[in-house]
Amino acid sequence: MESVIERIEKGHFWKFHGGIHPPEMKFLTTNKPILQLPMPAELVIPIQQHIGEAGEVIVNIGDAVVKGQALTRSTLPISVPVHAPTSGKISAIEKATIAHPSGLEELCIKLIPDGEDTWRERTICPEYKQLSKSDIIEKISNAGISGMGGAGFPTHIKVSTNAQINYLIINASECEPYITADDLLIREHSSAILDGINILDHLLEPAFILIGIEDNKPEAIQALKNATKDSDKIKVCVLPTQYPVGGEKQLIMALTGTEVPSGVLPTTLGIVMQNIATCFAIADAVIHDTPLIKRVVTVSGQALEKPQNVWALLGTPVEFLLQECGYPQQEKKHIVMGGPMMGFSLPNSQVPIVKTTNCILAPSEQEIPNDNQEVECIRCGQCAEVCPSQLLPQELQWSAKAKDHQQLNTLNLFDCIECGACAYVCPSHIPLVHYYRISKAEIRQQNLLDIKAEKAKVRFEARKLRLEREKLAREEKHKKAAEARKARMNSGTPEANNEKSAVAAALARVKAKKAQASSESTSSTEDSNIAPATEKNPQVAAAIARAKAKKLAAKNRQDTPESQTTENQTSESEESTVKPDIVDDKKAKIAAAVAKAKAKKLATTNKSDETSSTSSEKPKDISPADAKKAKIAAAVAKAKAKKQQADKTKEIEATSDDNVQTSIKDEVAKGDIPDKKARIAAAVAKAKAKKQQAESK
């Protein structure tokens, strides 16, 4: 440790790999004091201006806010709030273009200033040492302070470490061309910066505090030496000008000779680094209770009439700064946020100033010509020679084009600090940093997807195990319950006997239900085999009805006694009523056949009686007078027989017709056949009966 301090006191520093010496171009703004600007017409405040998660919006559209009021609330450790830069009214909470190389839109709070610039109530605390460390850290967090050198890492996380800190390094190098914001801040506010350094010393208790600054800032160097002359712990380290000595790993290497390995945080090596502007913001927050609502921004470039360092409220549109610095009203080209090496082109001039914005560059066509077209790599190797992180830029570019993320990780893509030194020396004008930024974004997105997929897998496996445990528990519970029930049933007590009876009854009911269901399914199957045939073919149903009628008629013909005639006719009429499918003319035929048979039988009986009486009464010798009398008697008997036969026939016909009519009327009453149809059937039956009678005569 003593050797490091001895080397620093002698002005001997370590060298880091690579580095370049681009034109500084700091003369445009280095001799001009920081300018206070008028209030813009509208402020657009992104809710996320740092590395980590965005805060939760706690204001609504139409709310009146005061200067310093919190607009968001931190919900996670790696999160800081944003505040109202002035008093006014919330006009909108919507997405707008933010300060990012992608040009994407994010949620922003739009504030219209009221011109009064009214502050919220503040508590001034000049004796910060009376506060506990946790209170100071809470003040830093509530003030929304994050790294103002470009990274934007929440400051309260860095100062909350419990590790033993050997070196607290304050980065005041400001190595990038054009930018002089930290230079002017040191010259004008060195005492406030020293307060911030002392607060960090109180929190971290490092062995030494090293302020690294390049030798091209003589006035700032002198201001720091004057401010720290009474402290032996603080060392102002004047480094030779070389880009990018302001990088975290490069400055640590130059001051301490310690190389930070890939993927290792400096805190694990006992080193913490803070930017000079962050120290100023810490002093303002802890002592004056002022949140981070403004910062110094260098507005430079040969296209401007009045390049200047300005105090810019967070959320101020870039267009407003350009107008205040005399940007000509012409087509805007190459508006860059940040320096020429690490900055990025803006999609439009309405992008707002954020906590990490230290420069707005408006170069002329001579400074950044538009005719440098990208060509194929010639493999000269100059990019690898100047890379301060000792990477292989050409191989990284090939893998980035091929989207080979695995190879990019193997080549340590995330060790790239995006300093732009490789692109600066490339004779093929390849925008190497552009490829690296795109690949980093793709890898981060894929990593997020992988993390989500892994979490989903873990949740699925946990659910699967939980369901399996619940299943086993249920089975075990049922098993124990069955064993307990069996033990109770075998105990021989009255309760056990009742339980056995209940189980037996339940089993019997189950078996009965199964048997009933089986028989119902069988009968339904048989019915289903017959019913479709009769429903689909009415002729089959009619044939079945006719067969039944024929069978019944044959049975009636076998019963010859006359006493059964009326009963047969009645049964036939009843049968016809029960079976409405039998055709009506069949009834008439049956009735006519019965009447015909009876008539024939009666005629035969009469003829035999007449013959016997004639033969028995005729004498052997008959006188003419007797013969005449006999003929008259025979004629009378014949006439009586015919009359008797006619009367009986009418009686039979009437009986048959009555039976038929009764059957038909019954069917009509039941709705089986209409009245008209009944009348037609009766007429047909009567006609057929008369015809049969005529044939018998």
C-alpha positions in Angstrom: 0.0 0.0 0.0 2.8 2.4 0.8 4.4 1.8 -2.5 1.2 2.8 -4.3 1.0 6.1 -2.3 4.7 6.7 -2.8 4.4 6.3 -6.6 1.4 8.6 -6.6 3.3 11.3 -4.6 6.2 11.0 -7.1 3.8 11.3 -10.0 4.5 7.7 -11.2 1.4 5.9 -12.5 0.8 2.6 -14.2 -0.2 2.3 -17.9 -3.2 0.5 -19.2 -3.4 -1.4 -22.5 -4.2 0.6 -25.7 -5.7 4.0 -25.7 -5.7 6.8 -28.2 -5.1 10.6 -28.4 -8.0 12.1 -30.4 -8.4 15.9 -30.8 -9.6 17.3 -27.5 -11.8 20.2 -28.9 -12.3 21.4 -25.3 -11.4 25.0 -26.1 -15.0 25.6 -27.4 -16.4 25.7 -23.8 -13.6 25.5 -21.3 -13.3 29.3 -20.8 -17.0 30.0 -20.3 -18.8 29.8 -16.9 -21.8 27.6 -16.4 -24.9 29.4 -17.7 -28.3 29.5 -16.0 -31.1 29.0 -18.5 -34.6 30.3 -18.5 -37.5 27.9 -17.8 -38.5 25.7 -20.8 -42.2 25.6 -21.8 -42.5 21.8 -21.0 -40.4 19.2 -19.2 -40.5 15.5 -20.2 -39.3 13.4 -17.3 -38.6 9.7 -18.0 -39.4 7.6 -14.9 -36.3 5.4 -15.5 -33.0 7.3 -15.8 -30.7 4.7 -14.2 -29.6 1.1 -14.3 -32.3 -1.0 -12.6 -36.0 -1.0 -12.3 -38.3 2.0 -12.9 -40.1 3.4 -9.9 -43.9 3.5 -9.4 -45.6 6.7 -10.5 -47.4 8.4 -7.6 -48.9 11.4 -9.4 -51.8 11.8 -11.7 -52.7 13.9 -14.7 -53.8 17.3 -13.6 -51.9 17.3 -10.3 -50.2 20.4 -9.2 -46.6 19.6 -8.0 -43.9 21.7 -6.3 -40.2 21.8 -7.0 -38.4 18.8 -5.5 -41.6 16.7 -5.0 -41.2 13.0 -5.7 -43.0 11.8 -8.9 -42.2 8.1 -8.5 -41.6 5.8 -5.6 -38.9 3.1 -5.4 -40.3 -0.3 -5.0 -37.1 -2.4 -5.4 -33.6 -2.0 -4.0 -32.0 -1.2 -7.4 -34.4 1.7 -8.0 -34.4 5.4 -7.4 -37.2 8.0 -7.7 -37.4 11.0 -10.0 -38.5 14.4 -8.8 -40.2 17.5 -10.2 -37.5 20.0 -11.4 -39.8 22.9 -10.8 -43.4 23.7 -9.7 -46.2 23.2 -12.2 -48.9 20.9 -13.4 -48.8 17.3 -14.7 -50.1 17.5 -18.2 -49.6 13.9 -19.3 -48.2 10.5 -18.3 -47.5 8.7 -21.6 -44.7 7.2 -23.6 -42.2 9.4 -25.3 -38.8 9.0 -27.0 -36.0 8.7 -24.4 -32.2 9.2 -24.4 -31.2 5.8 -25.6 -29.3 4.5 -28.7 -32.4 2.4 -29.6 -34.6 5.5 -29.9 -37.4 3.5 -28.2 -40.3 5.1 -26.3 -40.7 4.7 -22.5 -43.2 6.0 -20.0 -42.6 9.7 -19.2 -44.2 12.4 -17.0 -44.9 15.7 -18.8 -44.8 18.8 -16.6 -45.8 22.3 -17.6 -44.0 24.8 -15.3 -46.1 27.5 -13.6 -43.1 30.0 -13.5 -43.2 30.3 -9.8 -40.5 27.7 -9.1 -42.0 27.0 -5.6 -39.9 24.6 -3.5 -41.3 21.8 -1.2 -40.4 22.0 2.4 -36.7 21.1 3.0 -34.6 20.3 6.1 -31.1 21.8 6.0 -28.4 19.6 7.8 -25.0 21.2 7.8 -23.7 18.8 10.4 -24.1 15.5 8.5 -21.9 13.6 10.9 -24.7 13.9 13.5 -26.7 11.6 11.3 -26.3 7.8 11.3 -25.0 6.1 8.2 -28.3 4.5 7.5 -30.0 8.0 7.6 -27.4 9.4 5.1 -27.8 6.4 2.8 -31.6 6.9 2.9 -31.2 10.6 2.1 -29.1 9.7 -0.9 -31.6 7.1 -2.1 -34.6 9.4 -1.6 -32.8 12.1 -3.6 -32.7 9.8 -6.6 -29.0 10.0 -7.1 -27.4 7.6 -9.6 -24.0 7.5 -11.2 -23.6 10.7 -13.3 -20.6 9.7 -15.2 -22.6 7.7 -17.7 -23.3 4.3 -16.1 -26.3 5.4 -14.0 -25.8 2.8 -11.2 -27.8 3.7 -8.0 -25.4 5.4 -5.7 -26.9 4.2 -2.4 -26.1 0.6 -3.5 -22.5 1.4 -4.0 -22.1 3.2 -0.6 -24.0 0.5 1.3 -21.2 -2.1 1.0 -19.8 -3.8 4.1 -16.5 -4.6 2.5 -13.2 -3.2 3.7 -12.4 -0.3 1.3 -8.8 0.5 0.7 -9.2 3.2 -2.0 -12.1 5.5 -2.7 -11.4 6.8 -6.2 -13.0 10.0 -7.4 -13.2 10.2 -11.2 -12.5 13.7 -12.5 -10.6 12.8 -15.6 -13.3 13.7 -18.1 -11.2 12.2 -20.9 -13.6 12.4 -23.9 -13.2 15.2 -26.4 -15.5 18.3 -26.3 -16.8 17.7 -22.8 -15.9 20.2 -20.1 -18.9 19.9 -17.7 -16.8 18.3 -14.8 -14.0 20.8 -15.4 -16.3 23.8 -14.9 -18.1 22.1 -12.0 -14.8 21.6 -10.2 -13.7 25.2 -10.8 -17.0 26.8 -9.6 -18.1 24.3 -6.9 -14.9 22.7 -5.4 -16.1 23.2 -1.8 -19.4 21.4 -2.4 -17.6 18.6 -4.1 -15.3 18.3 -1.1 -18.3 18.0 1.1 -19.6 15.2 -1.0 -16.2 13.4 -0.8 -16.2 13.8 3.0 -19.7 12.3 3.2 -18.4 9.3 1.2 -15.4 9.1 3.5 -17.8 9.0 6.5 -19.8 6.2 5.0 -17.1 3.9 3.5 -14.1 4.7 5.8 -11.5 4.0 3.1 -7.7 4.0 3.8 -7.1 6.6 1.0 -9.1 8.8 -1.3 -7.6 9.3 -4.8 -8.9 12.0 -7.2 -7.9 11.1 -10.7 -7.8 14.0 -13.2 -6.0 14.6 -16.5 -3.2 17.1 -16.9 -5.2 19.1 -19.5 -7.3 20.8 -16.8 -4.9 23.0 -14.9 -7.5 25.3 -13.3 -9.5 22.4 -12.0 -6.4 20.7 -10.7 -5.5 23.8 -8.7 -9.0 24.2 -7.3 -8.9 20.6 -6.1 -5.5 21.0 -4.5 -6.6 24.1 -2.7 -9.8 22.4 -1.4 -8.0 19.3 -0.2 -4.7 20.8 1.2 -5.7 20.2 4.8 -6.4 16.5 4.3 -3.5 14.0 4.1 -6.0 11.3 3.2 -7.0 12.8 -0.1 -4.5 12.6 -3.0 -5.0 14.6 -6.2 -3.5 12.4 -8.9 -2.7 14.3 -12.1 -2.6 11.7 -14.9 -1.2 12.1 -18.5 -3.9 12.8 -21.0 -4.9 9.6 -22.8 -8.3 8.4 -23.9 -10.0 6.4 -22.2 -8.3 6.9 -18.9 -11.8 7.8 -17.5 -13.0 4.2 -17.8 -13.5 2.5 -14.4 -11.1 -0.4 -15.0 -8.6 1.9 -16.8 -8.5 4.5 -14.0 -8.1 1.8 -11.3 -5.2 0.3 -13.3 -3.5 3.7 -13.8 -3.8 4.7 -10.1 -3.3 1.5 -8.2 -1.8 -0.9 -10.7 -4.7 -3.4 -9.9 -6.3 -5.1 -12.9 -9.9 -5.9 -12.4 -10.7 -9.3 -13.8 -13.6 -10.0 -16.1 -16.9 -10.3 -14.2 -15.4 -9.0 -10.9 -16.7 -5.9 -9.2 -14.1 -3.4 -7.9 -15.7 -3.6 -4.4 -14.4 -7.1 -4.0 -10.9 -5.7 -4.5 -11.5 -3.0 -1.8 -12.0 -0.2 -4.3 -15.1 2.1 -4.8 -15.3 4.7 -7.6 -17.6 7.7 -7.8 -17.9 10.5 -10.4 -17.0 14.1 -9.4 -20.6 15.2 -10.4 -22.0 12.5 -8.2 -20.1 13.9 -5.2 -21.6 17.3 -5.8 -25.1 15.8 -5.9 -24.5 13.8 -2.7 -23.5 17.0 -0.8 -26.6 18.8 -2.2 -28.9 16.0 -1.1 -27.5 15.3 2.4 -26.8 18.9 3.5 -29.4 20.9 1.6 -32.1 18.3 1.2 -32.1 18.9 -2.6 -32.9 16.0 -4.8 -31.2 15.4 -8.2 -33.2 17.7 -10.5 -30.5 19.4 -12.6 -27.0 18.9 -13.8 -24.3 20.6 -15.8 -24.4 19.8 -19.5 -21.8 20.7 -22.2 -23.6 22.0 -25.3 -20.8 22.1 -27.9 -19.9 21.7 -31.5 -18.8 24.0 -34.3 -22.4 24.2 -35.7 -23.4 26.3 -32.7 -23.0 30.0 -32.5 -22.6 30.0 -28.6 -21.3 26.7 -27.3 -21.7 26.7 -23.6 -21.9 24.7 -20.3 -25.4 25.1 -18.9 -27.4 24.1 -15.8 -30.1 22.0 -17.4 -33.2 20.8 -15.6 -33.8 17.1 -16.0 -36.5 16.7 -18.6 -35.5 19.7 -20.7 -35.8 18.9 -24.4 -32.5 19.0 -26.4 -34.2 21.4 -28.8 -34.4 24.0 -26.1 -30.7 23.8 -25.3 -29.8 24.0 -28.9 -31.9 27.1 -29.4 -30.3 28.8 -26.3 -26.8 28.0 -27.7 -27.6 29.4 -31.2 -28.1 26.4 -33.3 -29.1 27.5 -36.8 -32.6 26.8 -38.0 -31.7 24.3 -40.7 -32.0 20.6 -41.2 -30.6 19.0 -38.1 -27.9 16.4 -38.6 -25.7 14.5 -36.3 -27.2 15.6 -33.0 -25.3 13.5 -30.5 -26.0 12.9 -26.8 -22.6 12.3 -25.1 -19.2 12.8 -26.6 -18.0 12.0 -30.1 -16.5 8.7 -28.9 -19.1 7.2 -26.7 -22.2 9.2 -27.5 -25.1 8.2 -29.8 -27.1 10.0 -32.4 -30.6 11.2 -31.4 -33.7 10.3 -33.4 -35.0 13.8 -32.9 -34.3 16.9 -30.9 -37.2 16.4 -28.5 -35.3 13.8 -26.5 -35.1 15.0 -22.8 -32.0 15.5 -20.7 -31.6 12.8 -18.1 -29.3 12.1 -15.1 -26.5 10.6 -17.2 -26.5 13.3 -19.9 -23.2 15.2 -19.7 -23.0 16.6 -23.3 -25.0 17.5 -26.3 -22.9 17.7 -29.5 -23.9 19.6 -32.6 -20.9 19.2 -34.9 -20.5 20.7 -38.4 -20.2 18.6 -41.5 -16.4 19.2 -41.4 -16.2 17.7 -37.9 -18.3 14.6 -38.7 -18.4 14.1 -42.5 -21.2 12.0 -43.9 -19.1 10.4 -46.7 -17.3 7.7 -44.6 -18.9 4.5 -46.0 -18.4 1.2 -44.3 -16.3 -1.3 -46.3 -15.0 -4.8 -45.5 -12.5 -5.3 -42.8 -8.9 -5.5 -44.1 -7.7 -7.2 -40.9 -5.1 -4.6 -40.1 -5.4 -5.3 -36.3 -5.3 -1.6 -35.3 -8.6 -2.0 -33.3 -7.0 -4.7 -31.1 -4.0 -2.6 -30.5 -5.9 0.4 -29.1 -8.6 -1.6 -27.2 -8.2 -0.6 -23.5 -10.0 -3.8 -22.4 -7.6 -6.1 -24.4 -10.4 -7.6 -26.5 -10.5 -8.7 -30.2 -12.8 -6.2 -31.8 -12.7 -7.7 -35.3 -13.7 -11.1 -34.1 -16.4 -9.6 -31.9 -17.8 -7.8 -35.0 -17.8 -11.0 -37.1 -19.6 -12.9 -34.3 -22.1 -10.0 -33.8 -23.0 -10.1 -37.5 -23.5 -13.9 -37.3 -25.5 -13.5 -34.0 -23.3 -16.1 -32.4 -24.1 -15.2 -28.8 -22.1 -18.1 -27.3 -19.0 -17.0 -29.1 -19.5 -13.4 -28.1 -19.7 -14.4 -24.4 -16.5 -16.4 -24.9 -14.8 -13.3 -26.3 -16.0 -11.3 -23.2 -18.2 -8.9 -25.1 -19.5 -7.3 -21.9 -16.0 -6.3 -20.9 -16.3 -3.7 -23.7 -16.7 -0.2 -22.3 -17.9 1.1 -25.7 -15.2 3.7 -25.7 -15.1 3.8 -29.5 -11.3 3.7 -29.8 -11.6 0.7 -32.2 -14.0 2.5 -34.5 -11.9 5.7 -34.3 -8.8 4.0 -35.8 -10.6 1.6 -38.2 -9.5 2.5 -41.8 -12.6 0.7 -43.1 -14.9 3.1 -41.2 -16.7 0.1 -39.5 -19.0 1.3 -36.7 -17.8 -1.5 -34.4 -19.4 -0.1 -31.2 -22.8 0.0 -33.0 -22.6 -3.8 -33.6 -21.5 -4.4 -30.0 -24.4 -2.4 -28.6 -27.0 -4.3 -30.7 -25.5 -7.7 -29.6 -25.4 -6.7 -26.0 -29.1 -5.8 -26.1 -30.0 -9.1 -27.8 -28.0 -11.1 -25.3 -29.6 -9.3 -22.4 -33.1 -9.9 -23.9 -32.3 -13.6 -24.4 -31.0 -13.8 -20.8 -34.2 -12.4 -19.5 -36.2 -14.9 -21.5 -34.0 -17.7 -20.2 -34.5 -16.5 -16.6 -38.2 -16.5 -17.1 -38.2 -19.9 -18.6 -36.0 -21.3 -15.8 -38.4 -19.7 -13.2 -41.4 -21.3 -15.0 -39.6 -24.6 -15.0 -38.9 -24.4 -11.3 -42.5 -23.5 -10.6 -43.7 -26.4 -12.7 -41.4 -28.9 -11.0 -42.5 -27.6 -7.6 -46.1 -27.9 -8.5 -45.5 -31.4 -9.7 -43.8 -32.4 -6.5 -46.6 -30.8 -4.5 -49.3 -32.7 -6.3 -47.4 -35.9 -5.9 -47.0 -35.3 -2.2 -50.7 -34.5 -1.9 -51.6 -37.7 -3.8 -49.5 -39.8 -1.5 -50.9 -38.1 1.5 -54.5 -38.8 0.4 -53.7 -42.4 -0.4 -52.1 -42.8 3.0 -55.0 -41.1 4.7 -57.5 -43.4 2.9 -55.4 -46.5 3.8 -55.4 -45.6 7.4 -59.1 -44.9 7.4 -59.8 -48.2 5.8 -57.6 -50.0 8.3 -59.3 -48.2 11.2 -62.8 -49.0 9.8 -61.8 -52.7 9.3 -60.5 -52.8 12.9 -63.8 -51.3 14.2 -65.9 -53.8 12.2 -64.0 -56.8 13.5 -64.2 -55.6 17.1 -67.6 -57.4 17.6 -69.3 -54.4 19.3 -72.9 -53.4 18.5 -71.5 -50.4 16.7 -69.3 -52.6 14.6 -72.3 -54.9 13.7 -74.3 -51.9 12.7 -71.5 -50.7 10.5 -71.2 -54.1 8.9 -74.9 -54.1 8.3 -74.7 -50.7 6.7 -71.8 -51.8 4.5 -73.7 -54.9 3.4 -76.8 -53.0 2.7 -74.8 -50.5 0.6 -73.2 -53.3 -1.4 -76.6 -54.9 -2.0 -78.0 -51.6 -3.3 -75.1 -51.3 -5.6 -75.6 -54.8 -7.0 -79.3 -54.2 -7.4 -78.6 -51.0 -9.3 -76.1 -52.8 -11.5 -78.6 -55.6 -12.3 -81.4 -53.2 -13.0 -79.1 -51.2 -15.3 -78.1 -54.3 -17.1 -81.7 -55.5 -17.7 -82.7 -52.0 -18.9 -79.8 -51.9 -21.3 -80.8 -55.4 -22.7 -84.4 -54.4 -23.2 -83.5 -51.1 -24.7 -81.2 -53.0 -27.1 -84.0 -55.3 -28.2 -86.5 -52.5 -28.6 -83.9 -50.5 -30.5 -83.5 -53.5 -32.9 -87.4 -53.6 -33.6 -88.4 -50.0 -33.3 -86.2 -48.6 -36.0 -87.5 -51.1 -38.5 -91.1 -50.3 -37.8 -90.4 -46.5 -37.7 -88.4 -46.5 -40.9 -90.8 -48.9 -42.9 -94.5 -48.4 -42.2 -95.2 -51.3 -44.6 -93.7 -53.7 -42.2 -96.0 -52.5 -39.4 -99.0 -52.9 -41.7 -97.9 -56.5 -42.7 -97.6 -57.4 -39.0 -101.1 -56.1 -38.4 -102.6 -58.0 -41.3 -100.9 -61.3 -40.1 -102.4 -60.9 -36.7 -105.9 -60.2 -38.2 -105.7 -63.4 -40.4 -104.7 -65.4 -37.4 -107.6 -64.1 -35.4 -110.1 -64.7 -38.3 -108.9 -68.3 -38.7 -109.5 -69.0 -35.0 -113.0 -67.5 -35.2 -113.9 -69.8 -38.2 -112.9 -72.8 -36.1 -115.6 -71.8 -33.5 -118.8 -72.8 -35.6 -121.7 -72.5 -33.1 -124.0 -69.6 -33.8 -124.0 -68.5 -30.2 -120.4 -67.4 -30.7 -121.0 -65.3 -33.9 -121.9 -62.2 -32.0 -119.0 -62.6 -29.6 -116.6 -63.3 -32.5 -117.9 -60.1 -34.3 -117.6 -58.2 -31.1 -114.1 -59.5 -30.4 -113.2 -58.7 -34.0 -114.5 -55.2 -33.7 -112.6 -54.9 -30.4 -109.5 -56.3 -32.1 -109.9 -53.8 -34.8 -110.3 -51.0 -32.3 -107.2 -52.2 -30.4 -105.2 -52.6 -33.6 -106.0 -49.5 -35.6 -103.5 -50.5 -38.2 -105.9 -53.3 -39.7 -107.5 -52.1 -42.9 -111.3 -51.2 -42.7 -112.2 -53.4 -45.7 -110.9 -56.5 -43.9 -113.6 -56.0 -41.2 -116.2 -55.8 -43.8 -115.0 -58.9 -45.6 -115.0 -60.9 -42.3 -118.6 -59.7 -41.5 -119.8 -60.5 -45.0 -118.2 -64.0 -44.9 -119.9 -64.8 -41.6 -123.3 -63.7 -42.9 -122.9 -65.7 -46.1 -122.1 -68.9 -44.2 -125.1 -68.5 -42.0 -127.4 -67.9 -45.0 -126.2 -71.0 -46.8 -126.7 -73.1 -43.7 -130.3 -71.8 -43.2 -131.2 -72.4 -46.9 -129.9 -76.0 -46.8 -131.9 -76.7 -43.7 -135.1 -75.4 -45.3 -134.7 -77.4 -48.5 -134.2 -80.6 -46.5 -137.4 -80.0 -44.4 -139.4 -79.2 -47.5 -138.3 -82.5 -49.3 -139.0 -84.7 -46.3 -142.4 -83.2 -45.7 -143.4 -83.6 -49.3 -142.3 -87.2 -49.6 -144.0 -88.2 -46.3 -147.3 -86.5 -46.9 -147.8 -87.4 -50.7 -150.2 -90.5 -50.9 -149.8 -93.0 -53.5 -153.2 -92.1 -55.0 -154.0 -88.5 -55.0 -157.1 -86.9 -56.5 -156.8 -83.8 -58.6 -158.5 -81.7 -56.0 -156.0 -83.0 -53.4 -153.1 -82.5 -55.7 -154.1 -78.9 -56.3 -154.3 -78.3 -52.5 -150.9 -79.9 -52.0 -149.3 -77.6 -54.6 -150.9 -74.6 -52.9 -149.7 -75.7 -49.5 -146.1 -76.3 -50.9 -146.1 -72.8 -52.5 -147.2 -71.3 -49.2 -144.5 -73.2 -47.3 -141.9 -72.1 -49.9 -143.0 -68.5 -49.6 -142.9 -68.7 -45.8 -139.4 -70.3 -46.0 -138.2 -67.5 -48.3 -139.6 -64.9 -46.0 -138.1 -66.5 -43.0 -134.7 -66.7 -44.8 -135.0 -63.1 -45.8 -135.8 -62.0 -42.2 -132.9 -63.9 -40.8 -130.6 -62.5 -43.5 -131.6 -59.0 -42.6 -131.1 -59.8 -39.0 -127.6 -61.1 -39.7 -126.8 -58.1 -41.9 -128.1 -55.7 -39.2 -126.1 -57.5 -36.5 -123.0 -57.4 -38.7 -123.5 -53.8 -39.7 -124.1 -52.8 -36.1 -120.9 -54.6 -35.0 -118.9 -52.9 -37.8 -120.5 -49.6 -37.1 -119.9 -49.9 -33.3 -116.2 -50.7 -34.0 -115.8 -47.9 -36.4 -117.6 -45.5 -34.0 -115.3 -46.6 -31.2 -112.3 -45.9 -33.4 -113.7 -42.5 -34.4 -114.3 -41.7 -30.7 -110.7 -42.6 -29.9 -109.4 -40.5 -32.8 -108.0 -43.4 -34.8 -110.0 -42.8 -38.0 -112.1 -39.8 -39.2 -115.9 -39.9 -39.5 -115.8 -39.8 -43.3 -113.6 -42.9 -43.4 -116.0 -44.7 -41.1 -119.0 -44.0 -43.3 -117.2 -45.2 -46.4 -116.1 -48.4 -44.6 -119.7 -49.0 -43.4 -121.1 -48.5 -46.9 -118.6 -50.9 -48.4 -119.4 -53.6 -45.8 -123.2 -53.2 -46.4 -122.8 -53.5 -50.2 -120.7 -56.6 -49.9 -123.2 -58.2 -47.6 -126.0 -57.6 -50.0 -124.0 -59.1 -52.9 -123.3 -62.2 -50.8 -127.1 -62.5 -50.1 -127.9 -62.3 -53.8 -125.4 -64.9 -54.7 -126.8 -67.3 -52.1 -130.4 -67.0 -53.5 
